[in-house]
Amino acid sequence: MKKWMLTMGLVAVMMLFAGAGFCQKSGDGKVSMTEWNKIIESKVAESSGDKGIINYEDGYVEALGIGAPPERYMGKPNARPMALRAAQVDAYRNLLEIVQGVRIDSNTVVKDFMTESDVIKASVEGLVKGAKVTNKEYLSDGTVEVTVRMNLSGKLSQTIIPKAFEKQTESAPPPPPPPPPVAAPAGDIFTGLVIDARGLAARPAMSPKVVDQNGKEVYGSMNVDRQYAIQQGMTGYARDLTAAQSNPRVTNNPVSVKGVKADGPGKCDIMISNADAEKIRASADNLSFLKKCRVMIVLD
């Protein structure tokens, strides 16, 4: 009866055929075949059973709320506004639950930071209350469905990323002295990094790391400009290698490498070969694109 439930049912069927842990849904609740390759996770708000999504590729969280007027107001002029208000309250409550499940890194989700810090908790709750209503639908039985959306980058990243960097720095071993920069041979100066992590069961996150086979960080909180991470996120995600290589994020000459392992408890960090790691580290010019978060990760 409800379009959202029908849509998610269709998405579930499509997931079976795709053989992937991600689903896709456009902002108005309709599946778009032109956007099927988006990196989107379907979520359920436990308190209501209503659906939500985390779109790591386009960088937003979306949730549905459903509301109905009290039975004694059915058929009266103020029934619809009351149902709309109930749906909005439900949508924001569900959105908060979905946001709490957003992965920050391989060890942490947003809820963990909210539990540790009252400041972060208050900030996230305030951002959720200010989320944008993207769709309203009035159904024939008098109920109303409302969809709300909040961006992962910008203010949410400004709240979460500094804390994530702080925790990652605390847990990281002291870095060895950096080797002197080596001039890269002609043609080896890259403008971005594309990591093909397909087949590794890797998962998306707000602040993933890239490490070599010795566990040494190639890309992460240690070598990015915080403002770039806040404004556009640590990495972009895609499900198509060609699309990732042509993404404006990595500009016109990215280096493409193959991931060898999804690392960490949450499988959000990507391990690459030592040879590829050295190729990336070979030039100070190459390291500058890492500072600007010009990294794309391709997932199944």
GIKA-V203456 format. One record per pair of residues at least 24 apart in sequence whose ideal C-beta (glycine too) atoms are under 6 Angstrom apart, sorted by sequence separation. I is the first residue (numbers start at 1). J is the second residue. D is the distance in whole Angstrom. If there is no record, write none. Layout:
i={I/I}
j={J/J}
d={D/D}
This chain:
i={66/4/65/3/65/207/208/25/63/127/65/127/63/63/96/95/204/63/92/95/123/61/61/120/52/8/164/50/250/196/249/48/52/250/4/249/54/45/247/113/194/194/45/244/95/168/244/43/91/165/87/91/241/43/88/192/87/192/200/218/234/4/84/104/191/194/202/208/209/210/211/235/236/237/238/83/191/201/208/213/232/191/192/193/194/195/196/197/200/212/235/190/191/203/205/190/195/203/228/229/190/202/203/212/228/201/225/223/224/74/161/161/224/219/158/157/197/68/195/66/67/66/153/153/65/64/63/62/60/61/60/59/59/59/189/190/192/202/184/191/184/105/182/197/198/103/104/105/192/193/194/195/196/197/198/104/181/27/28/56/106/107/106/106/106/103/105/106/39/103/57/56/39/37/37/39/20}
j={90/29/90/29/91/234/235/53/91/155/94/156/94/95/128/128/237/98/128/131/159/98/99/159/94/51/207/94/294/241/294/94/98/296/51/296/102/94/296/163/244/245/97/296/148/221/298/98/146/221/144/148/298/101/146/250/146/251/259/277/293/64/144/164/251/254/262/268/269/270/271/295/296/297/298/144/252/262/269/274/293/253/254/255/256/257/258/259/262/274/297/253/254/266/268/254/259/267/292/293/255/267/268/277/293/267/291/290/291/142/229/230/293/290/230/230/270/143/270/143/144/145/232/233/146/147/148/149/149/150/151/151/152/153/285/286/289/299/282/289/283/205/282/297/298/205/206/207/294/295/296/297/298/299/300/207/284/134/135/204/264/265/265/266/268/266/268/269/204/268/237/237/237/239/240/299/300}
d={6/6/3/6/3/5/6/6/6/6/6/6/4/4/5/5/5/5/6/6/5/5/5/6/6/5/5/5/5/6/6/6/4/5/6/6/6/4/6/6/5/5/4/4/5/4/5/5/5/4/4/5/5/6/5/3/4/6/5/5/6/5/5/5/4/5/4/5/4/5/5/5/5/6/5/4/6/6/6/5/6/5/4/6/4/6/5/4/4/5/5/6/6/6/4/6/5/5/5/6/4/5/5/4/4/6/5/5/6/6/5/5/6/5/5/5/5/4/5/6/5/5/6/5/5/5/6/5/5/5/5/6/4/5/5/5/5/6/5/6/3/5/6/6/6/4/5/5/4/5/5/5/5/6/5/5/4/5/6/4/3/6/6/4/4/6/6/5/6/6/5/5/4/4/5/6/5}
